[in-house]
């Protein structure tokens, strides 16, 4: 049965792509999962998404 949600295409800049790849490797997540988590964090930080909605895993600091 097809999903009622539509697919979202995203072509990041090279720098963003490298950061996403580091997060994928560090957390053993797919690119789709990492992108979704980053979108949720961005929406939450802008106050658009409730703090109680989908409190997913936090990313470790990849800059160490």
Jmol script that loads the backbone (N, CA, C; Angstrom):
load data "model"
ATOM      1  N   UNK A   1       0.844  -1.175   0.000  1.00  0.00           N
ATOM      2  CA  UNK A   1       0.000   0.000   0.000  1.00  0.00           C
ATOM      3  C   UNK A   1       0.889   1.237   0.000  1.00  0.00           C
ATOM      4  N   UNK A   2       0.679   2.169  -0.919  1.00  0.00           N
ATOM      5  CA  UNK A   2       1.522   3.365  -0.976  1.00  0.00           C
ATOM      6  C   UNK A   2       1.310   4.277   0.229  1.00  0.00           C
ATOM      7  N   UNK A   3       2.370   4.965   0.580  1.00  0.00           N
ATOM      8  CA  UNK A   3       2.322   5.900   1.701  1.00  0.00           C
ATOM      9  C   UNK A   3       1.610   7.181   1.277  1.00  0.00           C
ATOM     10  N   UNK A   4       0.823   7.778   2.173  1.00  0.00           N
ATOM     11  CA  UNK A   4       0.160   9.043   1.842  1.00  0.00           C
ATOM     12  C   UNK A   4       1.126  10.237   1.832  1.00  0.00           C
ATOM     13  N   UNK A   5       2.337  10.038   2.356  1.00  0.00           N
ATOM     14  CA  UNK A   5       3.317  11.121   2.384  1.00  0.00           C
ATOM     15  C   UNK A   5       4.049  11.199   1.059  1.00  0.00           C
ATOM     16  N   UNK A   6       4.437  12.417   0.686  1.00  0.00           N
ATOM     17  CA  UNK A   6       5.175  12.630  -0.554  1.00  0.00           C
ATOM     18  C   UNK A   6       6.671  12.633  -0.258  1.00  0.00           C
ATOM     19  N   UNK A   7       7.441  12.179  -1.231  1.00  0.00           N
ATOM     20  CA  UNK A   7       8.896  12.157  -1.119  1.00  0.00           C
ATOM     21  C   UNK A   7       9.428  13.580  -1.252  1.00  0.00           C
ATOM     22  N   UNK A   8      10.436  13.898  -0.460  1.00  0.00           N
ATOM     23  CA  UNK A   8      11.075  15.212  -0.501  1.00  0.00           C
ATOM     24  C   UNK A   8      12.490  15.028  -1.040  1.00  0.00           C
ATOM     25  N   UNK A   9      12.786  15.681  -2.129  1.00  0.00           N
ATOM     26  CA  UNK A   9      14.130  15.623  -2.694  1.00  0.00           C
ATOM     27  C   UNK A   9      14.999  16.710  -2.096  1.00  0.00           C
ATOM     28  N   UNK A  10      16.245  16.393  -1.833  1.00  0.00           N
ATOM     29  CA  UNK A  10      17.160  17.355  -1.230  1.00  0.00           C
ATOM     30  C   UNK A  10      18.550  17.144  -1.795  1.00  0.00           C
ATOM     31  N   UNK A  11      19.108  18.156  -2.418  1.00  0.00           N
ATOM     32  CA  UNK A  11      20.472  18.101  -2.944  1.00  0.00           C
ATOM     33  C   UNK A  11      21.321  19.106  -2.171  1.00  0.00           C
ATOM     34  N   UNK A  12      22.029  18.617  -1.145  1.00  0.00           N
ATOM     35  CA  UNK A  12      22.812  19.522  -0.305  1.00  0.00           C
ATOM     36  C   UNK A  12      24.083  20.003  -0.995  1.00  0.00           C
ATOM     37  N   UNK A  13      24.622  21.080  -0.461  1.00  0.00           N
ATOM     38  CA  UNK A  13      25.931  21.533  -0.931  1.00  0.00           C
ATOM     39  C   UNK A  13      26.964  20.472  -0.551  1.00  0.00           C
ATOM     40  N   UNK A  14      28.140  20.556  -1.126  1.00  0.00           N
ATOM     41  CA  UNK A  14      29.192  19.577  -0.844  1.00  0.00           C
ATOM     42  C   UNK A  14      29.547  19.555   0.645  1.00  0.00           C
ATOM     43  N   UNK A  15      29.633  20.734   1.254  1.00  0.00           N
ATOM     44  CA  UNK A  15      29.973  20.818   2.679  1.00  0.00           C
ATOM     45  C   UNK A  15      28.905  20.143   3.541  1.00  0.00           C
ATOM     46  N   UNK A  16      27.645  20.410   3.240  1.00  0.00           N
ATOM     47  CA  UNK A  16      26.548  19.797   3.993  1.00  0.00           C
ATOM     48  C   UNK A  16      26.548  18.286   3.782  1.00  0.00           C
ATOM     49  N   UNK A  17      26.794  17.854   2.561  1.00  0.00           N
ATOM     50  CA  UNK A  17      26.838  16.420   2.268  1.00  0.00           C
ATOM     51  C   UNK A  17      27.932  15.724   3.088  1.00  0.00           C
ATOM     52  N   UNK A  18      29.088  16.348   3.209  1.00  0.00           N
ATOM     53  CA  UNK A  18      30.187  15.772   3.990  1.00  0.00           C
ATOM     54  C   UNK A  18      29.805  15.658   5.467  1.00  0.00           C
ATOM     55  N   UNK A  19      29.122  16.669   5.992  1.00  0.00           N
ATOM     56  CA  UNK A  19      28.689  16.634   7.393  1.00  0.00           C
ATOM     57  C   UNK A  19      27.670  15.516   7.595  1.00  0.00           C
ATOM     58  N   UNK A  20      26.722  15.391   6.670  1.00  0.00           N
ATOM     59  CA  UNK A  20      25.722  14.326   6.760  1.00  0.00           C
ATOM     60  C   UNK A  20      26.400  12.965   6.718  1.00  0.00           C
ATOM     61  N   UNK A  21      27.390  12.811   5.853  1.00  0.00           N
ATOM     62  CA  UNK A  21      28.110  11.536   5.767  1.00  0.00           C
ATOM     63  C   UNK A  21      28.822  11.211   7.081  1.00  0.00           C
ATOM     64  N   UNK A  22      29.442  12.217   7.718  1.00  0.00           N
ATOM     65  CA  UNK A  22      30.105  11.996   9.009  1.00  0.00           C
ATOM     66  C   UNK A  22      29.098  11.560  10.068  1.00  0.00           C
ATOM     67  N   UNK A  23      27.928  12.207  10.079  1.00  0.00           N
ATOM     68  CA  UNK A  23      26.887  11.837  11.040  1.00  0.00           C
ATOM     69  C   UNK A  23      26.382  10.418  10.781  1.00  0.00           C
ATOM     70  N   UNK A  24      26.236  10.065   9.517  1.00  0.00           N
ATOM     71  CA  UNK A  24      25.798   8.704   9.161  1.00  0.00           C
ATOM     72  C   UNK A  24      26.786   7.671   9.688  1.00  0.00           C
ATOM     73  N   UNK A  25      28.052   7.911   9.465  1.00  0.00           N
ATOM     74  CA  UNK A  25      29.099   6.983   9.884  1.00  0.00           C
ATOM     75  C   UNK A  25      29.173   6.898  11.404  1.00  0.00           C
ATOM     76  N   UNK A  26      29.151   8.039  12.075  1.00  0.00           N
ATOM     77  CA  UNK A  26      29.281   8.073  13.530  1.00  0.00           C
ATOM     78  C   UNK A  26      28.101   7.410  14.235  1.00  0.00           C
ATOM     79  N   UNK A  27      26.911   7.487  13.637  1.00  0.00           N
ATOM     80  CA  UNK A  27      25.709   6.980  14.289  1.00  0.00           C
ATOM     81  C   UNK A  27      25.151   5.712  13.662  1.00  0.00           C
ATOM     82  N   UNK A  28      25.772   5.270  12.557  1.00  0.00           N
ATOM     83  CA  UNK A  28      25.285   4.115  11.815  1.00  0.00           C
ATOM     84  C   UNK A  28      23.819   4.290  11.424  1.00  0.00           C
ATOM     85  N   UNK A  29      23.485   5.510  10.927  1.00  0.00           N
ATOM     86  CA  UNK A  29      22.146   5.844  10.438  1.00  0.00           C
ATOM     87  C   UNK A  29      22.219   6.018   8.927  1.00  0.00           C
ATOM     88  N   UNK A  30      21.078   5.878   8.264  1.00  0.00           N
ATOM     89  CA  UNK A  30      21.000   6.148   6.831  1.00  0.00           C
ATOM     90  C   UNK A  30      20.996   7.652   6.597  1.00  0.00           C
ATOM     91  N   UNK A  31      21.284   8.055   5.367  1.00  0.00           N
ATOM     92  CA  UNK A  31      21.224   9.482   5.022  1.00  0.00           C
ATOM     93  C   UNK A  31      19.823  10.028   5.236  1.00  0.00           C
ATOM     94  N   UNK A  32      18.821   9.227   4.929  1.00  0.00           N
ATOM     95  CA  UNK A  32      17.433   9.648   5.100  1.00  0.00           C
ATOM     96  C   UNK A  32      17.123   9.924   6.572  1.00  0.00           C
ATOM     97  N   UNK A  33      17.561   9.029   7.451  1.00  0.00           N
ATOM     98  CA  UNK A  33      17.331   9.191   8.885  1.00  0.00           C
ATOM     99  C   UNK A  33      18.040  10.442   9.407  1.00  0.00           C
ATOM    100  N   UNK A  34      19.296  10.627   9.029  1.00  0.00           N
ATOM    101  CA  UNK A  34      20.060  11.792   9.483  1.00  0.00           C
ATOM    102  C   UNK A  34      19.409  13.078   8.990  1.00  0.00           C
ATOM    103  N   UNK A  35      19.022  13.126   7.720  1.00  0.00           N
ATOM    104  CA  UNK A  35      18.374  14.319   7.173  1.00  0.00           C
ATOM    105  C   UNK A  35      17.080  14.612   7.921  1.00  0.00           C
ATOM    106  N   UNK A  36      16.289  13.582   8.198  1.00  0.00           N
ATOM    107  CA  UNK A  36      15.048  13.773   8.948  1.00  0.00           C
ATOM    108  C   UNK A  36      15.292  14.318  10.340  1.00  0.00           C
ATOM    109  N   UNK A  37      16.308  13.780  11.034  1.00  0.00           N
ATOM    110  CA  UNK A  37      16.635  14.264  12.371  1.00  0.00           C
ATOM    111  C   UNK A  37      17.093  15.721  12.343  1.00  0.00           C
ATOM    112  N   UNK A  38      17.891  16.061  11.336  1.00  0.00           N
ATOM    113  CA  UNK A  38      18.368  17.441  11.219  1.00  0.00           C
ATOM    114  C   UNK A  38      17.208  18.408  10.944  1.00  0.00           C
ATOM    115  N   UNK A  39      16.265  17.985  10.125  1.00  0.00           N
ATOM    116  CA  UNK A  39      15.090  18.822   9.851  1.00  0.00           C
ATOM    117  C   UNK A  39      14.287  19.022  11.137  1.00  0.00           C
ATOM    118  N   UNK A  40      14.066  17.941  11.890  1.00  0.00           N
ATOM    119  CA  UNK A  40      13.335  18.063  13.154  1.00  0.00           C
ATOM    120  C   UNK A  40      14.045  19.005  14.119  1.00  0.00           C
ATOM    121  N   UNK A  41      15.368  18.877  14.239  1.00  0.00           N
ATOM    122  CA  UNK A  41      16.127  19.761  15.126  1.00  0.00           C
ATOM    123  C   UNK A  41      16.016  21.221  14.690  1.00  0.00           C
ATOM    124  N   UNK A  42      16.089  21.454  13.379  1.00  0.00           N
ATOM    125  CA  UNK A  42      15.990  22.827  12.867  1.00  0.00           C
ATOM    126  C   UNK A  42      14.611  23.415  13.146  1.00  0.00           C
ATOM    127  N   UNK A  43      13.563  22.636  12.924  1.00  0.00           N
ATOM    128  CA  UNK A  43      12.202  23.123  13.183  1.00  0.00           C
ATOM    129  C   UNK A  43      11.977  23.375  14.670  1.00  0.00           C
ATOM    130  N   UNK A  44      12.522  22.487  15.503  1.00  0.00           N
ATOM    131  CA  UNK A  44      12.388  22.666  16.946  1.00  0.00           C
ATOM    132  C   UNK A  44      13.121  23.927  17.397  1.00  0.00           C
ATOM    133  N   UNK A  45      14.301  24.181  16.849  1.00  0.00           N
ATOM    134  CA  UNK A  45      15.075  25.357  17.264  1.00  0.00           C
ATOM    135  C   UNK A  45      14.415  26.656  16.811  1.00  0.00           C
ATOM    136  N   UNK A  46      13.617  26.603  15.740  1.00  0.00           N
ATOM    137  CA  UNK A  46      12.884  27.779  15.272  1.00  0.00           C
ATOM    138  C   UNK A  46      11.547  27.953  15.986  1.00  0.00           C
ATOM    139  N   UNK A  47      11.202  27.000  16.838  1.00  0.00           N
ATOM    140  CA  UNK A  47       9.956  27.091  17.581  1.00  0.00           C
ATOM    141  C   UNK A  47       8.730  26.652  16.790  1.00  0.00           C
ATOM    142  N   UNK A  48       8.953  26.007  15.640  1.00  0.00           N
ATOM    143  CA  UNK A  48       7.843  25.564  14.802  1.00  0.00           C
ATOM    144  C   UNK A  48       7.328  24.211  15.259  1.00  0.00           C
ATOM    145  N   UNK A  49       8.200  23.375  15.794  1.00  0.00           N
ATOM    146  CA  UNK A  49       7.864  22.035  16.232  1.00  0.00           C
ATOM    147  C   UNK A  49       7.894  22.003  17.752  1.00  0.00           C
ATOM    148  N   UNK A  50       6.866  21.418  18.358  1.00  0.00           N
ATOM    149  CA  UNK A  50       6.806  21.313  19.815  1.00  0.00           C
ATOM    150  C   UNK A  50       7.991  20.537  20.348  1.00  0.00           C
ATOM    151  N   UNK A  51       8.510  20.943  21.502  1.00  0.00           N
ATOM    152  CA  UNK A  51       9.642  20.250  22.117  1.00  0.00           C
ATOM    153  C   UNK A  51       9.294  18.811  22.461  1.00  0.00           C
ATOM    154  N   UNK A  52       8.029  18.533  22.742  1.00  0.00           N
ATOM    155  CA  UNK A  52       7.635  17.187  23.150  1.00  0.00           C
ATOM    156  C   UNK A  52       7.483  16.244  21.968  1.00  0.00           C
ATOM    157  N   UNK A  53       7.404  16.769  20.734  1.00  0.00           N
ATOM    158  CA  UNK A  53       7.201  15.923  19.562  1.00  0.00           C
ATOM    159  C   UNK A  53       8.476  15.206  19.173  1.00  0.00           C
ATOM    160  N   UNK A  54       8.417  13.890  19.077  1.00  0.00           N
ATOM    161  CA  UNK A  54       9.508  13.077  18.528  1.00  0.00           C
ATOM    162  C   UNK A  54      10.879  13.365  19.092  1.00  0.00           C
ATOM    163  N   UNK A  55      11.053  13.308  20.382  1.00  0.00           N
ATOM    164  CA  UNK A  55      12.372  13.544  20.982  1.00  0.00           C
ATOM    165  C   UNK A  55      13.305  12.412  20.579  1.00  0.00           C
ATOM    166  N   UNK A  56      13.913  12.547  19.414  1.00  0.00           N
ATOM    167  CA  UNK A  56      14.795  11.517  18.864  1.00  0.00           C
ATOM    168  C   UNK A  56      16.182  11.604  19.468  1.00  0.00           C
ATOM    169  N   UNK A  57      17.028  10.705  19.019  1.00  0.00           N
ATOM    170  CA  UNK A  57      18.393  10.631  19.509  1.00  0.00           C
ATOM    171  C   UNK A  57      19.161  11.903  19.147  1.00  0.00           C
ATOM    172  N   UNK A  58      20.075  12.252  20.001  1.00  0.00           N
ATOM    173  CA  UNK A  58      20.946  13.396  19.743  1.00  0.00           C
ATOM    174  C   UNK A  58      22.224  12.893  19.072  1.00  0.00           C
ATOM    175  N   UNK A  59      22.823  13.746  18.273  1.00  0.00           N
ATOM    176  CA  UNK A  59      24.063  13.391  17.601  1.00  0.00           C
ATOM    177  C   UNK A  59      25.243  13.698  18.507  1.00  0.00           C
ATOM    178  N   UNK A  60      26.263  12.841  18.492  1.00  0.00           N
ATOM    179  CA  UNK A  60      27.488  13.173  19.218  1.00  0.00           C
ATOM    180  C   UNK A  60      28.242  14.272  18.468  1.00  0.00           C
ATOM    181  N   UNK A  61      29.167  14.900  19.142  1.00  0.00           N
ATOM    182  CA  UNK A  61      29.989  15.935  18.529  1.00  0.00           C
ATOM    183  C   UNK A  61      30.963  15.273  17.553  1.00  0.00           C
ATOM    184  N   UNK A  62      30.794  15.542  16.255  1.00  0.00           N
ATOM    185  CA  UNK A  62      31.668  14.911  15.242  1.00  0.00           C
ATOM    186  C   UNK A  62      32.913  15.741  14.976  1.00  0.00           C
ATOM    187  N   UNK A  63      33.054  16.875  15.649  1.00  0.00           N
ATOM    188  CA  UNK A  63      34.197  17.749  15.396  1.00  0.00           C
ATOM    189  C   UNK A  63      35.391  17.430  16.288  1.00  0.00           C
ATOM    190  N   UNK A  64      35.295  16.419  17.110  1.00  0.00           N
ATOM    191  CA  UNK A  64      36.395  16.071  18.040  1.00  0.00           C
ATOM    192  C   UNK A  64      37.499  15.363  17.318  1.00  0.00           C
TER     193      UNK A  64
END
end "model"
wireframe off; spacefill off
backbone 0.3
color backbone group
